[in-house]
Amino acid sequence: MESSLEFSSSLGSVSSLLTRCRTFKVLVIGDSGVGKTCLTHRLCAGEFPRRVEATIGVDFRDRALEIDGEKIKLQLWDTAGQERFRKSMVQHYYRNVHAVLFIYDVTCPASFSGLTAWIEECRQNSLGQEIPRFLIGNKSDLRDPTRTDHQVGQDRAMSFAKAHGMIFFETSAKNPLKKRGNGHRGDGALRYQQDDVEDIVTAVGATLKKRKTPSAANSPVYSGSFKVGKKKAEELWTCC
């Protein structure tokens, strides 16, 4: 007959399994200065960081959320955009990736043109089209209606996203964006869409929830810039 101690231990094991959530590795890539660190900080902490320094190597930030009753965790890998900081770590970036966020600055056409090189790097590191991809135009709060020729138009971005099988968003990591109906001007012409940061994290979470992945117990756990053995418990809105 099973002892009360053994029975209590088995109940604890079952409870532990039930409270675990699946962990998904999400790679955040793009040229230096497009706002990757600010965006990932906003996704995790819900606020714009007061002080930001250039990422050297890679930083890890977690966001726990619940999608249709299931708790999951997004592990955001904020990577350095400058090649001199990335070259020695590139293999670690692309290992066991579940989704990729391609970030560009809507006010910097060069950062949009640079996406082609990032897509090629994904291909060289065996990330196929089966991996969900999201195209995110950042810094929409800095758009200048009088300088459209020096900015990345949404039609151009949408066409690029469609050609590469990506889901497109345009947002601002800094300012909370208010929905503007269908994004139309008074004359009926389409202006441009503005997506809240939460729209992005919900879309990424919902897409990944549908995918079959190993349990969190079989996946490595990271915090900050260091690999750790385990965490005691899942916490909502954790950001390192």
C-alpha positions in Angstrom: 0.0 0.0 0.0 1.3 3.4 -0.9 2.4 5.5 2.1 0.9 8.9 2.7 4.4 10.5 2.0 4.6 8.7 -1.4 1.0 9.7 -2.2 1.7 13.3 -1.3 4.8 13.3 -3.5 2.9 11.9 -6.5 0.2 14.5 -6.1 2.9 17.2 -6.1 4.4 15.8 -9.3 1.0 15.9 -11.0 0.4 19.4 -9.8 3.8 20.5 -11.1 3.1 19.0 -14.5 -0.2 20.7 -14.7 1.2 24.2 -13.9 4.0 24.0 -16.4 3.7 25.8 -19.7 5.2 25.4 -23.1 8.2 27.6 -23.8 8.7 29.0 -27.3 12.0 30.6 -28.5 11.3 33.7 -30.6 14.2 35.3 -32.4 14.1 39.1 -32.8 16.4 40.2 -35.6 17.1 43.3 -37.7 19.7 46.0 -38.3 21.2 47.9 -35.4 19.2 50.9 -34.2 15.7 49.7 -35.4 14.5 49.4 -31.8 14.7 45.7 -31.1 15.7 46.1 -27.5 13.0 48.7 -26.8 10.4 46.6 -28.5 11.2 43.4 -26.7 11.3 45.3 -23.4 7.9 46.7 -24.1 6.6 43.2 -25.0 7.8 41.8 -21.7 7.6 44.6 -19.2 4.7 46.6 -20.8 6.7 49.9 -20.8 9.3 51.8 -22.8 12.8 51.5 -21.2 14.1 54.8 -19.9 17.7 54.0 -20.8 18.9 51.7 -23.6 22.3 50.6 -24.5 23.4 48.7 -27.6 22.9 44.9 -27.3 26.2 43.0 -27.2 25.6 39.4 -28.2 22.2 38.4 -27.1 19.7 39.2 -24.2 16.8 37.0 -23.1 13.4 38.3 -22.0 10.4 36.3 -21.1 6.7 37.0 -21.5 4.1 34.6 -20.1 0.5 34.8 -21.4 -2.6 32.7 -21.7 -4.1 31.8 -25.0 -7.5 30.0 -25.1 -7.0 28.7 -21.6 -3.4 27.5 -22.1 -0.5 29.1 -20.5 2.5 29.5 -22.7 5.8 31.5 -22.5 7.5 33.4 -25.2 11.3 33.6 -24.7 12.4 36.6 -26.8 16.0 36.6 -28.0 17.1 40.2 -28.5 20.1 39.9 -30.8 22.8 42.5 -31.6 22.3 44.1 -35.0 26.1 44.8 -35.5 27.9 41.8 -37.1 31.0 42.3 -34.9 28.9 41.4 -31.8 27.0 38.5 -33.5 29.6 36.6 -35.5 30.8 34.3 -32.7 27.3 33.6 -31.5 25.2 33.2 -34.6 24.8 29.4 -34.2 23.2 29.9 -30.8 20.7 32.4 -32.3 19.2 29.9 -34.7 19.1 26.8 -32.6 15.6 25.5 -31.7 13.8 28.6 -32.9 10.0 28.5 -33.0 9.3 31.9 -34.6 11.2 34.9 -36.0 10.4 38.6 -35.7 12.0 40.7 -38.5 12.2 44.3 -37.3 12.8 47.5 -39.4 12.5 51.2 -38.7 9.7 52.8 -40.8 11.7 56.0 -41.0 14.9 54.3 -42.3 14.5 52.7 -45.7 18.0 51.2 -45.4 16.9 49.1 -42.5 14.0 47.7 -44.6 16.4 46.9 -47.5 18.6 45.1 -45.0 15.9 42.5 -44.3 16.9 40.6 -47.3 20.3 39.8 -45.7 18.5 38.7 -42.5 16.2 36.4 -44.5 19.3 34.9 -46.2 21.0 34.3 -42.8 17.9 32.5 -41.7 18.1 30.3 -44.8 21.8 29.6 -44.2 21.0 28.5 -40.7 18.3 26.1 -41.8 15.2 28.1 -40.8 12.7 27.1 -43.3 9.3 28.6 -44.3 7.6 26.3 -41.8 8.9 28.6 -39.0 6.3 31.4 -38.4 7.7 34.8 -39.5 6.4 38.2 -38.5 7.4 41.5 -40.2 7.3 44.5 -37.8 7.8 48.1 -38.8 8.8 49.9 -35.6 8.9 53.7 -34.7 5.6 54.5 -36.4 5.3 57.4 -33.9 8.1 59.1 -35.8 6.4 59.0 -39.2 6.4 62.4 -41.0 3.5 62.9 -43.4 5.6 65.5 -45.3 8.5 63.1 -46.0 6.9 60.0 -47.4 9.9 59.5 -49.8 12.2 59.0 -46.9 10.0 56.4 -45.2 8.9 52.9 -45.7 5.4 52.8 -47.1 3.0 50.2 -45.8 2.1 49.0 -49.3 5.7 48.2 -49.9 6.0 46.5 -46.5 2.8 44.5 -47.0 4.0 43.3 -50.5 7.3 42.2 -48.9 5.5 40.4 -46.1 3.2 38.6 -48.6 6.1 37.5 -50.8 8.0 36.0 -47.9 5.0 34.4 -46.0 5.1 36.9 -43.1 2.4 38.4 -40.9 2.8 42.2 -41.0 2.5 44.8 -38.2 3.4 48.4 -37.8 3.7 49.8 -34.3 5.6 51.9 -31.9 7.5 50.5 -28.9 7.4 54.0 -27.3 3.8 55.3 -27.5 0.6 53.4 -26.8 -1.2 53.5 -30.1 -4.9 54.2 -30.3 -7.0 52.4 -32.9 -8.1 54.7 -35.7 -11.1 52.9 -37.1 -10.0 51.4 -40.5 -7.1 53.8 -40.8 -8.7 56.0 -43.4 -8.3 59.7 -44.0 -11.3 62.0 -44.4 -11.3 61.7 -48.2 -11.6 57.9 -47.9 -8.0 57.1 -48.9 -6.2 54.5 -46.8 -3.7 56.2 -44.4 -1.9 53.5 -42.5 -2.6 50.9 -39.9 -1.2 51.2 -36.4 -1.0 48.1 -34.3 -0.7 48.0 -30.5 2.3 46.0 -29.1 -0.2 43.7 -27.4 -1.7 42.9 -30.8 1.7 41.5 -31.8 2.4 39.4 -28.7 -1.2 37.9 -29.0 -0.7 37.1 -32.6 2.6 35.4 -32.0 1.3 33.5 -29.0 -1.8 32.3 -30.9 0.2 31.2 -33.9 2.7 29.2 -31.7 0.0 27.7 -29.5 -1.2 25.7 -32.5 2.2 24.2 -33.1 3.5 20.9 -31.5 6.6 21.5 -29.5 8.5 19.7 -26.7 7.3 20.5 -23.2 9.0 23.2 -21.2 10.6 20.5 -19.0 12.7 19.4 -22.0 13.7 22.8 -23.2 16.6 24.9 -21.9 15.7 27.8 -19.7 17.4 31.2 -20.0 17.3 34.4 -18.0 19.1 37.6 -18.9 22.3 36.8 -20.8 23.0 33.6 -18.9 21.9 30.0 -19.1 20.4 28.7 -15.9 19.3 25.2 -14.8 15.8 25.9 -13.7 13.3 28.4 -12.5 11.2 27.9 -9.3 7.9 29.1 -10.8 6.4 30.9 -13.8 5.7 34.6 -13.2 3.5 36.9 -15.3 5.3 39.9 -16.9 8.8 38.8 -16.2 11.5 40.7 -18.0 15.3 40.5 -17.4 
